[in-house]
Structures are given as structure tokens and as C-alpha cells.
């Protein structure tokens, strides 16, 4: 049995924590809302209220409270899972630059002073630009969005630290547990990139891959995690809308489609992982 701290018990972090509990691990979990503390506690997770700041004035009461909470959150844990989104829309354009990277930088000294040996950083395939066509395990990221750029810089910041080992896992579009992008596209018109391939992964497989990484101690690695299922955006979202009895989305074919295929070669070959939900 290992003690694991999960920073961010949200859509993925909470069911992941429950799966780890079923595997007899002891779990510390964090949330940013008071209301969810009882949810974590009722699930058997030791709850912590943590909202990582962009700046930390060490002399302030808030900083001292944050430091004390982080100390207890990490104490005794061997592995830290970081699953907090960049959420750059919450900031102005001028302030958004490096806000997520700053949060990760604030976390690092606490990790260094703790019992943490391994960090699993939940990243995204958005670190690859849309013009990269086919992406394999050896493809170098070229992000074209602010969130993608900050996720890549955060990966590098963690993986360059020699005080702990970091594995980054870049998930594609997340679906499952009532999360289906077709619901947001239903009835919309003039949608771009109809012929671009989709790169998706089900929540069940996100959890399965993380469990495999922990079980096999596969650290100091980077994985691109999507299924091998790559229909076009138009094919996939039109079919899903029909299955859900939603208004069909309409796509704009007047411009060439831009998109990429993410390969899951390393997940399959190194982890020897078999997808539970291969066809989404």
C-alpha cells in the first residue's frame, strides 16, 4: 500500500482517487471548494482545501496557511498526481501569460521538501500544434495556444528537477461520465475543420493508464494518451448527435481542414496497455 496525494479531485481526479482506494492505496485529495470537502471525506479520501496561488508572499497569513496545508497534504506520500487545469480564461490576456507555470513553480519547493519521490503530471495533447499532422512518441511539441505553451513549459519545469521523478501524460479530448463534446456542438453551424481527425480518450482509460504507470513504477517518461479511433470531426460528432437525438451540427467545407493524428504507440508498447474503450 502506498500513500498518494492527488492535487485536483475533479472530473478525473475524484474517480481516480476512488480507483486507487480500491487498490488499497491511502489517498490525500484536494479541492478548491469547501462544499466538496465532505464529498472527498465520504469517499474515504483525506480532504484538503488547496487553491494554488500565482504569487506567494511568504510573509502573509495566506501564504503561511497555504504552506502548512501543503506540508500536511504531501506528508508521507510517495507519489503526487497533479491534475489541475490551466484555466487561463479566468485571467486577462496580459495576466494570463505564465500564470499556470507560476503555479507549478510555487509547488516545486514544497515537493522538494516532502517525501514525494514521483510526480505524475496530467498534461494535454494541446501541446502539439494543429499543423503537426501525425504525432508519435518522438514528435517534438510545437504548441500554438497559450494553454498548450504553458503545459509544455510546466512539463519541462517538473521533468528537469532532479529531486523527484516526473512522468507526464498528455491526454487527448476527454469523454465519459456525462462528458460528450457532441452536446456542445449540437445544432451549431459553420463549424471548422470537418475533415480533421478526432483524438479522444475515455475517462475509464485515463484512469487505467495512470494505474498502470503507478503499478509498474514507470517514471521519468512522457506519454501521449488517446485511442486509435480517429474518424473525422464531421463523421464523429454528426453520428454522436444522432445517437443522442440532438440537432445535427453543420460544418464549413469552404476551407481546408487543419488537424493532427495523435499516435498512442508508447502507451501500447511500453506500458503494454489495452484500451477498455477503443471505439468511442
Secondary structure, 3 states (H helix, E strand, C coil): CCEEEEECCCCCHHHHHHHHHHCCCEEEEEECCHHHHHHHHHCCCEEEECCCCCCCCCCCHHHHHHHHHHHHHHCCCCEEEECCCCCHHHCCHHHHCCHHHHHHHHHHHHHHCCCCCEEEEEEEHHHCCHHHCEECCCCCCCCCCHHHHHHHHHHHHHHCCCCCEEEEEEECEEEECCECCHHHHCCCCCECCCCCECCEEEHHHHHHHHHHHHHCCCCCCEEEECCCCCCEHHHHHHHHHHHCCCCCCCECCCCCCCCCEECCHHHHHCCCCCCCCCCC
